[in-house]
Amino acid sequence: MNYSRRLLLKQMSISLAAMSLPNWAHGWRSENFQGSSQLISALVEAILPETDIPGGKSVGADKFIERMVKDCFDTKTQEAFMQGLASFDEQCKRLFKTGFEKLPEAGQIDFLKNIEARGSSEDKMVLQILKKLTIQAYINSEYFLTKHRNYTIAPGFYHGCTPINS
């Protein structure tokens, strides 16, 4: 069989791309959080609301938190996080007769302040994780890096053919 260089390079690049796709990319689904995705989104938006600049949800902090909890935390912390989210939802329904997502913004902030001041240690731990990961997602977002940090992918430029005397 006679292969042309172009065809060979094309087939090699396709096979290398398929092999380099990480295994986790196939298995990641938002369903891993069993209905907590909306609660995480609402919590992120309450922690870092959208104003004239994008908020936490707009930069994808909710998806970042889901990914970090699933991929980077141990099983014990994952379970505690999920139980903490369920506790938030349960407390909110008991106090306000509705889920956290449906509360007005002022009610959401009051609820989070109440958790921070008088919540159990587990609830405070979950809220601390949420805050930390929301801020981490925001300061690593494309919006923040390009608009506020003047981030460039390849800093500096190489000018190899410049005269030495200039």
Salt bridges, closest charged atoms under 4 A:
ASP71 OD2 - ARG67 NE 3.65
ASP71 OD1 - LYS70 NZ 3.58
ASP89 OD2 - LYS93 NZ 3.32
GLU116 OE2 - LYS131 NZ 2.31
